[in-house]
Amino acid sequence: MSRTSLYGWGRTSPSVADVRTPSSEDDVASELASSGEVIARGLGRSYGDAAQMSGGVVLDNRDLGGIGPIGEDGTVTVGAGVSIDKLLATSIPQGWFVPVTPGTRQVTIGGAVAADVHGKNHHVDGSFCQHVTEMRMVTPGGAVTVSPTSDAELFWATAGGMGLTGVVMSVTMRLLKIETDQVLVDTERFAALDGVMSAMASGDANYRYSVAWVDCMTRGAHMGRSILTRGEHAKHDEVEKPTLHEPKGARLAVPFNAPSGLLNPLSIKAFNELWFRSAPRHQLGEAQSLSTFFHPLDGVRDWNRLYGRRGFVQYQFCVPDAAGDAIVAAISRLSSSRVPSFLAVLKRFGAATPGPLSFPMPGWTLALDLPVGPKALPGVLDDLDELVLDAGGRIYFAKDARLDPAKVRAMYPRLGEFLAVKDRVDPEHRMVSDLALRLQLTGK
């Protein structure tokens, strides 16, 4: 046990908790019975305060390990503390890939469940928990095994429930069969936002994976100029060297916090110009490694230090298909404010899960990385909140660091269903986090 200052990947809201490292169901059950307010934590890659509990206990899940054998149908049981990185190091050489991965593989399986992570293929394959067949978890009431057919209410409340229903111990899931460790990628450059959105709406169904980088610093006729990359797993006979190698680790590192203000409107505008000009106008079938296509930022360890000591906010929202104009309005608001966004990512979403706190909905999602510091930032984010609400959209809890709790029920109208399940499995409200208290997700 140690008193430790913890923060999310955005480094904006530190708090101090007792960190403990259980290694068994009995350890976890004991902590839940005796420790007051508790939340589990993996590798700390949620951006805000989701895996923190100020003054309480945080259970580091990284000793909840183990990767079972992969069945002929791709079924595997994985400990909640195993990272996607470690799972891929085992599965890729055997010809299997995770069915859904976020932009980093430095996420534990338990964290992937808590945030029900999504990737570049949500429009085809849905979110992470839609590929989970069973979970073993410890609630304050005891250890249980849940699935989409056995206590489905608890299963789907846990999927995207931000760790508030219990501690996940292990997950049984189905992997995706692959023939090589490469992706065939089509890249296209667009001079403005309307072009890329039209191409995604009409063509994403033809690809398993699709994502667009958007320049939020340009205005006028070139507002939202973009680079669209779409791809499919390469088959054995489609590449020159059909290998199956495990993912590469970080080759570079940011050894210290960058000076405050390094990422400012001028530097980000210059970077965006270089990035846009370096992309091909139109390229088909380029072979890229799995790491390059799915996890480019994992090549730089501690890249969040580039934002300096003040950190950054990642703001991700989704809106329904019919509210695509909200994406245009959001980028227009951001570009006119001159609040710099170092990374803006646009994707298509498919259907939601049955979970009451499911984030995705059929339509669009935009994620923005915004350095803390500009005076206009709080007002811009408040404006975006209202825009998202008016469009019938919502904010992603795993990225949030500042949402007004009064807006949560409007964004998540099934919150009451979630709280009813939480009351059933956690009647004394032991599973609590800084995020849950801030957004009033505890049921207290």
C-alpha angles and dihedrals in degrees: 000000000000137000103240137176109232133187139168127254090274090058094216107118114037121182135173124243141157105263116208130178114215120190103187144034090257091054092051094045090051092051093049091050097049112022107073111218113022139175131176123235134195124180095331097246098138104106101227135029101304096118098043133090114189109221092357137084128289117197111213104213099197094105089059090090142143135110117216127210117290112241126223089260093050096258114149136166114223132185114247092240094057113107123229084242093060092043091053091048087060100036105042095063087053092051101259133119132188109267092226129020131175122221092282131047089205091096126106120235089243090053091048089056095045092053094030087223123217134200145187091303103056091116087062109024106022124218133326099269093054085074095047114101098182142004131200111207142163116228124184085263095054145280118319140172114223135181139165087277101035114062089340090178092063093040093055094039087056092048101085091355093125093235094297098123098054145299116300111224103181140351132213111207143160119248127210119252114236132180099203141015091246139089126212105227132198114200127193132176122217126197094212142017098256091061097054094044091051091049092049094047093050102034113027091089087069092061134058092213130038135162136157129208109215128201106223095181098071123089138189120024092353097048110143098010106182150193113221119200122184129173155166132213108269117243123225095261096044100071135052096234110031099194132159105213127162116252120279120246127231113303096187135037138197100229099192143012112285117238113275111265096026089123099054133143093274097047094043092046089052092048092048091051092052093045094049095046093047093057118091116253091228127353129165131202101001110170111231130176118251090247093052094049101039107025112023094149091056086073088074115058116217093006090160087076088074087079093061130228094313091061128202143270122236109205116192126175138164131209133188121268092255090057098059088128087071089068090054091047092049094052090044090053092048096046093047092050093054089223100150121238113194094189128022119175126188123195141164122245129210129200123331123245121247088258116122090223096042108146104199124078129175105283137044137342128193125190121195130190108208125181115231111241113063110112091223094056100090092048093047092051091048089052091050090051090056092046091052092047093049089051093053092249136129145219123247111246093208090063100036125112104157116021118147106247089219088071097051099084092049091051094042106033092174093060089113090061090053093049091050091056091045091052089053097052098028107031093161092050097236095150102080137145137184088254092051092051093045094049096035095242096140101087091231 
